[in-house]
Protein backbone atom coordinates (compact mmCIF):
# COMPACT_ATOMS: atom_id res chain seq x y z
CA UNK A 1 0.00 0.00 0.00
CA UNK A 2 1.14 3.53 -0.70
CA UNK A 3 1.44 6.23 1.93
CA UNK A 4 -1.68 7.90 0.54
CA UNK A 5 -3.64 4.64 0.79
CA UNK A 6 -2.49 4.19 4.39
CA UNK A 7 -3.60 7.74 5.19
CA UNK A 8 -6.98 7.09 3.52
CA UNK A 9 -7.47 3.85 5.48
CA UNK A 10 -6.61 5.68 8.70
CA UNK A 11 -9.14 8.42 7.95
CA UNK A 12 -11.82 5.89 7.03
CA UNK A 13 -11.17 4.04 10.29
CA UNK A 14 -11.68 7.20 12.30
CA UNK A 15 -14.70 8.12 10.18
CA UNK A 16 -16.53 4.95 11.23
CA UNK A 17 -14.75 4.72 14.62
CA UNK A 18 -13.26 1.31 13.83
CA UNK A 19 -10.14 0.67 15.95
CA UNK A 20 -9.14 -2.36 13.85
CA UNK A 21 -9.20 -0.34 10.61
CA UNK A 22 -7.19 2.45 12.23
CA UNK A 23 -4.62 -0.01 13.63
CA UNK A 24 -4.18 -1.61 10.20
CA UNK A 25 -2.92 1.72 8.86
CA UNK A 26 -0.51 2.87 11.58
CA UNK A 27 3.10 2.04 12.37
CA UNK A 28 4.15 -0.07 15.36
CA UNK A 29 5.49 3.14 17.00
CA UNK A 30 2.27 5.12 16.35
CA UNK A 31 1.43 7.85 18.86
CA UNK A 32 -1.88 9.72 19.13
CA UNK A 33 -1.20 12.86 21.14
CA UNK A 34 -4.42 14.02 22.76
CA UNK A 35 -4.96 17.63 23.76
CA UNK A 36 -4.69 16.69 27.43
CA UNK A 37 -1.05 15.67 26.93
CA UNK A 38 -1.72 11.91 26.99
CA UNK A 39 -0.04 9.81 24.29
CA UNK A 40 -1.93 6.73 23.07
CA UNK A 41 -0.20 3.91 21.20
CA UNK A 42 -1.45 1.39 18.68
CA UNK A 43 -2.50 -1.01 21.45
CA UNK A 44 -4.55 1.71 23.14
CA UNK A 45 -6.82 2.29 20.12
CA UNK A 46 -9.72 -0.02 21.14
CA UNK A 47 -10.14 1.75 24.48
CA UNK A 48 -9.67 5.19 22.94
CA UNK A 49 -12.30 4.51 20.29
CA UNK A 50 -14.70 3.17 22.94
CA UNK A 51 -14.43 6.51 24.72
CA UNK A 52 -15.01 8.40 21.48
CA UNK A 53 -18.17 6.38 20.78
CA UNK A 54 -19.72 7.98 23.87
CA UNK A 55 -19.92 11.18 21.80
CA UNK A 56 -21.26 9.72 18.54
CA UNK A 57 -21.17 6.80 16.14
CA UNK A 58 -19.46 8.56 13.24
CA UNK A 59 -16.72 11.15 12.88
CA UNK A 60 -17.09 13.61 10.02
CA UNK A 61 -13.69 14.45 8.50
CA UNK A 62 -13.42 17.50 6.23
CA UNK A 63 -10.95 20.10 4.95
CA UNK A 64 -8.10 17.62 4.45
CA UNK A 65 -4.82 19.18 3.34
CA UNK A 66 -1.75 17.08 2.47
CA UNK A 67 1.80 18.39 2.10
CA UNK A 68 4.51 15.76 1.71
CA UNK A 69 4.43 13.48 4.75
CA UNK A 70 2.03 15.71 6.72
CA UNK A 71 -1.75 16.02 6.60
CA UNK A 72 -4.13 18.36 8.40
CA UNK A 73 -7.86 17.82 8.76
CA UNK A 74 -10.91 19.19 10.52
CA UNK A 75 -13.24 16.71 12.24
CA UNK A 76 -16.47 16.63 14.20
CA UNK A 77 -17.84 13.96 16.52
CA UNK A 78 -21.16 14.89 18.07
CA UNK A 79 -20.70 18.35 19.55
CA UNK A 80 -16.89 18.12 19.59
CA UNK A 81 -15.10 19.96 16.78
CA UNK A 82 -11.38 19.56 16.32
CA UNK A 83 -8.41 19.23 14.01
CA UNK A 84 -5.54 16.82 13.62
CA UNK A 85 -1.99 17.17 12.35
CA UNK A 86 -0.92 13.78 10.99
CA UNK A 87 2.53 12.44 10.05
CA UNK A 88 2.54 9.46 7.67
CA UNK A 89 4.64 7.45 5.25
CA UNK A 90 4.76 4.17 3.36
CA UNK A 91 4.62 2.22 6.63
CA UNK A 92 1.47 4.06 7.73
CA UNK A 93 0.53 6.87 10.08
CA UNK A 94 3.19 7.40 12.75
CA UNK A 95 1.71 10.30 14.72
CA UNK A 96 -1.34 12.50 15.11
CA UNK A 97 -1.58 15.60 17.29
CA UNK A 98 -5.19 16.46 18.19
CA UNK A 99 -6.66 19.89 18.86
CA UNK A 100 -10.31 20.30 19.89
CA UNK A 101 -12.85 22.19 21.94
Backbone as a printed PyTorch tensor [residue, N CA C, xyz], in Angstrom:
tensor([[[  0.8280,  -1.1870,   0.0000],
         [  0.0000,   0.0000,   0.0000],
         [  0.8720,   1.2490,   0.0000]],

        [[  0.4070,   2.2650,  -0.6770],
         [  1.1390,   3.5260,  -0.7000],
         [  0.8550,   4.3330,   0.5680]],

        [[  1.6440,   5.3520,   0.7820],
         [  1.4440,   6.2310,   1.9340],
         [  0.0580,   6.8740,   1.8760]],

        [[ -0.3600,   7.2820,   0.6970],
         [ -1.6810,   7.9040,   0.5360],
         [ -2.7970,   6.9150,   0.8720]],

        [[ -2.6350,   5.6560,   0.4730],
         [ -3.6390,   4.6370,   0.7930],
         [ -3.6890,   4.3700,   2.2970]],

        [[ -2.5300,   4.3630,   2.9390],
         [ -2.4870,   4.1890,   4.3930],
         [ -3.1950,   5.3520,   5.0920]],

        [[ -2.9430,   6.5670,   4.6210],
         [ -3.6040,   7.7420,   5.1850],
         [ -5.1170,   7.6540,   4.9880]],

        [[ -5.5490,   7.2400,   3.7960],
         [ -6.9780,   7.0850,   3.5180],
         [ -7.6210,   6.0230,   4.3970]],

        [[ -6.9450,   4.8990,   4.6060],
         [ -7.4720,   3.8500,   5.4750],
         [ -7.5790,   4.3150,   6.9190]],

        [[ -6.6010,   5.0980,   7.3520],
         [ -6.6110,   5.6770,   8.7000],
         [ -7.8080,   6.6020,   8.8670]],

        [[ -8.0110,   7.4880,   7.8940],
         [ -9.1420,   8.4200,   7.9530],
         [-10.4740,   7.6780,   7.9220]],

        [[-10.5780,   6.6700,   7.0800],
         [-11.8160,   5.8850,   7.0300],
         [-12.0740,   5.1820,   8.3560]],

        [[-11.0250,   4.6800,   8.9900],
         [-11.1680,   4.0370,  10.2910],
         [-11.7020,   4.9950,  11.3410]],

        [[-11.1650,   6.2090,  11.3520],
         [-11.6840,   7.2000,  12.2960],
         [-13.0920,   7.6320,  11.9140]],

        [[-13.3670,   7.7240,  10.6180],
         [-14.7040,   8.1180,  10.1810],
         [-15.7940,   7.2080,  10.7130]],

        [[-15.5280,   5.9070,  10.7300],
         [-16.5320,   4.9510,  11.2260],
         [-16.1890,   4.4490,  12.6290]],

        [[-15.1800,   5.0660,  13.2640],
         [-14.7510,   4.7220,  14.6210],
         [-14.4780,   3.2250,  14.7740]],

        [[-13.6280,   2.7210,  13.8710],
         [-13.2550,   1.3130,  13.8290],
         [-11.7770,   1.1770,  14.2080]],

        [[-11.5100,   0.7750,  15.4490],
         [-10.1390,   0.6740,  15.9500],
         [ -9.2950,  -0.2970,  15.1340]],

        [[ -9.8860,  -1.3700,  14.6440],
         [ -9.1450,  -2.3580,  13.8500],
         [ -8.6840,  -1.7480,  12.5330]],

        [[ -9.5600,  -0.9950,  11.8760],
         [ -9.2020,  -0.3410,  10.6100],
         [ -8.1230,   0.7150,  10.8330]],

        [[ -8.2150,   1.4430,  11.9230],
         [ -7.1910,   2.4480,  12.2310],
         [ -5.8510,   1.7480,  12.4550]],

        [[ -5.8500,   0.7110,  13.2920],
         [ -4.6170,  -0.0060,  13.6320],
         [ -3.9540,  -0.6240,  12.4040]],

        [[ -4.7290,  -1.0120,  11.4140],
         [ -4.1770,  -1.6120,  10.1960],
         [ -3.4040,  -0.6030,   9.3570]],

        [[ -3.5360,   0.6710,   9.6730],
         [ -2.9160,   1.7220,   8.8620],
         [ -1.9360,   2.5980,   9.6340]],

        [[ -1.4850,   2.1230,  10.7970],
         [ -0.5070,   2.8670,  11.5810],
         [  0.7600,   2.0400,  11.7650]],

        [[  1.8280,   2.7230,  12.1160],
         [  3.1030,   2.0450,  12.3740],
         [  3.0910,   1.4280,  13.7760]],

        [[  4.0370,   0.5530,  14.0340],
         [  4.1530,  -0.0650,  15.3610],
         [  4.4480,   0.9840,  16.4300]],

        [[  5.1110,   2.0740,  16.0630],
         [  5.4890,   3.1360,  16.9990],
         [  4.4590,   4.2600,  17.0650]],

        [[  3.3190,   4.0890,  16.4380],
         [  2.2690,   5.1160,  16.3540],
         [  1.9750,   5.7660,  17.7100]],

        [[  1.8050,   7.0840,  17.6800],
         [  1.4260,   7.8480,  18.8630],
         [  0.3040,   8.8150,  18.4980]],

        [[ -0.7800,   8.7680,  19.2450],
         [ -1.8790,   9.7200,  19.1300],
         [ -1.7480,  10.6470,  20.3300]],

        [[ -1.4460,  11.8920,  20.0790],
         [ -1.1970,  12.8590,  21.1370],
         [ -2.4670,  13.6620,  21.3710]],

        [[ -3.1510,  13.3640,  22.4490],
         [ -4.4170,  14.0190,  22.7570],
         [ -4.1480,  15.3990,  23.3450]],

        [[ -5.1420,  16.2500,  23.3060],
         [ -4.9560,  17.6300,  23.7610],
         [ -4.6260,  17.7100,  25.2490]],

        [[ -4.9680,  16.6800,  26.0010],
         [ -4.6860,  16.6870,  27.4350],
         [ -3.2610,  16.2370,  27.7620]],

        [[ -2.4370,  16.0460,  26.7290],
         [ -1.0490,  15.6660,  26.9320],
         [ -0.8050,  14.1750,  27.0400]],

        [[ -1.8540,  13.3670,  26.9200],
         [ -1.7190,  11.9140,  26.9870],
         [ -1.3700,  11.3680,  25.6010]],

        [[ -0.4190,  10.4630,  25.5360],
         [ -0.0410,   9.8090,  24.2870],
         [ -0.6080,   8.3890,  24.2840]],

        [[ -1.3390,   8.0530,  23.2280],
         [ -1.9290,   6.7300,  23.0680],
         [ -1.1840,   6.0010,  21.9640]],

        [[ -0.8730,   4.7310,  22.1960],
         [ -0.1970,   3.9110,  21.2050],
         [ -1.1740,   3.0430,  20.4310]],

        [[ -0.6390,   2.2710,  19.5200],
         [ -1.4490,   1.3910,  18.6770],
         [ -2.3170,   0.4530,  19.5210]],

        [[ -1.7600,  -0.0960,  20.5850],
         [ -2.5040,  -1.0150,  21.4470],
         [ -3.5950,  -0.3570,  22.2670]],

        [[ -3.5520,   0.9580,  22.3670],
         [ -4.5540,   1.7060,  23.1360],
         [ -5.7820,   2.0780,  22.3100]],

        [[ -5.7380,   1.8410,  21.0070],
         [ -6.8190,   2.2910,  20.1230],
         [ -8.1970,   1.7420,  20.4860]],

        [[ -8.3630,   0.4550,  20.8130],
         [ -9.7180,  -0.0240,  21.1440],
         [-10.3610,   0.7510,  22.2990]],

        [[ -9.6120,   0.9970,  23.3580],
         [-10.1410,   1.7530,  24.4830],
         [-10.4100,   3.2030,  24.1310]],

        [[ -9.5100,   3.7990,  23.3560],
         [ -9.6680,   5.1910,  22.9440],
         [-10.9270,   5.3530,  22.0970]],

        [[-11.1210,   4.4440,  21.1540],
         [-12.2990,   4.5130,  20.2880],
         [-13.5750,   4.2620,  21.0910]],

        [[-13.5320,   3.3890,  22.0680],
         [-14.7000,   3.1660,  22.9380],
         [-15.1110,   4.4560,  23.6340]],

        [[-14.1350,   5.2190,  24.0880],
         [-14.4270,   6.5080,  24.7240],
         [-15.0200,   7.4960,  23.7160]],

        [[-14.4790,   7.5040,  22.5030],
         [-15.0110,   8.4050,  21.4780],
         [-16.4650,   8.0800,  21.1440]],

        [[-16.8000,   6.7970,  21.1200],
         [-18.1710,   6.3750,  20.7800],
         [-19.2170,   6.9170,  21.7570]],

        [[-18.7930,   7.3660,  22.9130],
         [-19.7210,   7.9790,  23.8660],
         [-20.2470,   9.3170,  23.3380]],

        [[-19.5410,   9.8800,  22.3490],
         [-19.9190,  11.1770,  21.7950],
         [-20.6210,  11.0730,  20.4460]],

        [[-20.6230,   9.9030,  19.8400],
         [-21.2590,   9.7170,  18.5450],
         [-20.7980,   8.4400,  17.8860]],

        [[-21.4890,   8.0500,  16.8510],
         [-21.1710,   6.8040,  16.1400],
         [-20.3310,   7.0230,  14.8940]],

        [[-20.1880,   8.2790,  14.4720],
         [-19.4570,   8.5600,  13.2410],
         [-18.7260,   9.8900,  13.3760]],

        [[-17.4960,   9.9160,  12.8910],
         [-16.7180,  11.1470,  12.8840],
         [-16.7230,  11.7040,  11.4620]],

        [[-17.1000,  12.9570,  11.3320],
         [-17.0900,  13.6150,  10.0210],
         [-15.7320,  14.2860,   9.8430]],

        [[-15.0270,  13.9070,   8.7830],
         [-13.6940,  14.4530,   8.5050],
         [-13.7740,  15.2980,   7.2430]],

        [[-13.3490,  16.5650,   7.3520],
         [-13.4250,  17.5010,   6.2260],
         [-12.1260,  18.3030,   6.1400]],

        [[-12.0530,  19.1350,   5.1230],
         [-10.9500,  20.0960,   4.9550],
         [ -9.5790,  19.4330,   5.0830]],

        [[ -9.3820,  18.3350,   4.4010],
         [ -8.1000,  17.6180,   4.4500],
         [ -7.0840,  18.3140,   3.5390]],

        [[ -5.9210,  18.5800,   4.0910],
         [ -4.8180,  19.1840,   3.3390],
         [ -3.6090,  18.2650,   3.5050]],

        [[ -2.9270,  17.9500,   2.4160],
         [ -1.7470,  17.0820,   2.4660],
         [ -0.5670,  17.8300,   1.8720]],

        [[  0.5670,  17.7800,   2.5710],
         [  1.8000,  18.3950,   2.0960],
         [  2.9530,  17.4580,   2.4470]],

        [[  3.4270,  16.7100,   1.4720],
         [  4.5140,  15.7570,   1.7090],
         [  4.0730,  14.6480,   2.6440]],

        [[  4.7520,  14.5380,   3.7870],
         [  4.4330,  13.4830,   4.7450],
         [  3.5530,  13.9850,   5.8970]],

        [[  2.9160,  15.1380,   5.7020],
         [  2.0300,  15.7120,   6.7230],
         [  0.6350,  15.9260,   6.1390]],

        [[ -0.3600,  15.7330,   6.9930],
         [ -1.7480,  16.0150,   6.6040],
         [ -2.4190,  16.7450,   7.7550]],

        [[ -3.3660,  17.5860,   7.4300],
         [ -4.1250,  18.3570,   8.3990],
         [ -5.5900,  18.1760,   8.0490]],

        [[ -6.4280,  17.9650,   9.0460],
         [ -7.8560,  17.8170,   8.7640],
         [ -8.6850,  18.4340,   9.8850]],

        [[ -9.9170,  18.7570,   9.5440],
         [-10.9130,  19.1890,  10.5230],
         [-11.8260,  17.9930,  10.7440]],

        [[-12.3280,  17.8180,  11.9630],
         [-13.2380,  16.7060,  12.2430],
         [-14.3000,  17.1260,  13.2560]],

        [[-15.4130,  16.4040,  13.2270],
         [-16.4740,  16.6280,  14.1980],
         [-17.0440,  15.2870,  14.6230]],

        [[-17.2370,  15.1520,  15.9250],
         [-17.8410,  13.9620,  16.5160],
         [-18.8550,  14.4580,  17.5280]],

        [[-20.1310,  14.3250,  17.2060],
         [-21.1600,  14.8930,  18.0670],
         [-20.9800,  16.3920,  18.1490]],

        [[-20.8760,  16.9090,  19.3470],
         [-20.6990,  18.3530,  19.5510],
         [-19.2300,  18.7770,  19.5680]],

        [[-18.3210,  17.8130,  19.5190],
         [-16.8880,  18.1180,  19.5900],
         [-16.3620,  18.4150,  18.1940]],

        [[-15.7170,  19.5690,  18.0390],
         [-15.0970,  19.9570,  16.7770],
         [-13.6070,  20.0850,  17.0190]],

        [[-12.8110,  19.5080,  16.1260],
         [-11.3770,  19.5570,  16.3160],
         [-10.6090,  19.4730,  15.0140]],

        [[ -9.3080,  19.3500,  15.1520],
         [ -8.4060,  19.2320,  14.0120],
         [ -7.2860,  18.2790,  14.3920]],

        [[ -6.6550,  17.7180,  13.3950],
         [ -5.5360,  16.8170,  13.6210],
         [ -4.4010,  17.1030,  12.6600]],

        [[ -3.1950,  17.0710,  13.1650],
         [ -1.9860,  17.1740,  12.3540],
         [ -1.3660,  15.7810,  12.3400]],

        [[ -1.2790,  15.1860,  11.1590],
         [ -0.9200,  13.7760,  10.9930],
         [  0.4110,  13.6570,  10.2490]],

        [[  1.2880,  12.7790,  10.7330],
         [  2.5350,  12.4400,  10.0540],
         [  2.3980,  11.0060,   9.5470]],

        [[  2.7270,  10.7800,   8.2690],
         [  2.5370,   9.4610,   7.6710],
         [  3.5940,   9.1690,   6.6190]],

        [[  3.6990,   7.8880,   6.2830],
         [  4.6380,   7.4520,   5.2520],
         [  4.2030,   6.1070,   4.7060]],

        [[  5.0870,   5.4560,   3.9780],
         [  4.7570,   4.1730,   3.3560],
         [  4.4080,   3.0890,   4.3680]],

        [[  4.9210,   3.2040,   5.5840],
         [  4.6180,   2.2180,   6.6280],
         [  3.3120,   2.5210,   7.3510]],

        [[  2.7240,   3.6720,   7.0980],
         [  1.4670,   4.0590,   7.7330],
         [  1.5840,   5.3620,   8.4920]],

        [[  0.5590,   5.6560,   9.2660],
         [  0.5310,   6.8730,  10.0810],
         [  1.3990,   6.6320,  11.3140]],

        [[  2.2990,   7.5620,  11.5950],
         [  3.1850,   7.4010,  12.7480],
         [  2.7870,   8.2940,  13.9190]],

        [[  2.0740,   9.3930,  13.6330],
         [  1.7080,  10.2950,  14.7190],
         [  0.5320,  11.1690,  14.3110]],

        [[ -0.3030,  11.4840,  15.2960],
         [ -1.3440,  12.5030,  15.1070],
         [ -1.4170,  13.3330,  16.3750]],

        [[ -1.4020,  14.6460,  16.1930],
         [ -1.5820,  15.5970,  17.2910],
         [ -2.9980,  16.1510,  17.1570]],

        [[ -3.8030,  16.0040,  18.2140],
         [ -5.1920,  16.4600,  18.1870],
         [ -5.3470,  17.8180,  18.8600]],

        [[ -6.2480,  18.6050,  18.3110],
         [ -6.6560,  19.8910,  18.8610],
         [ -8.1710,  19.9240,  18.8120]],

        [[ -8.8440,  20.2280,  19.9110],
         [-10.3100,  20.2980,  19.8870],
         [-10.8560,  21.0760,  21.0640]],

        [[-12.1200,  21.4610,  20.8930],
         [-12.8450,  22.1950,  21.9360],
         [-13.9920,  21.3540,  22.4160]]])
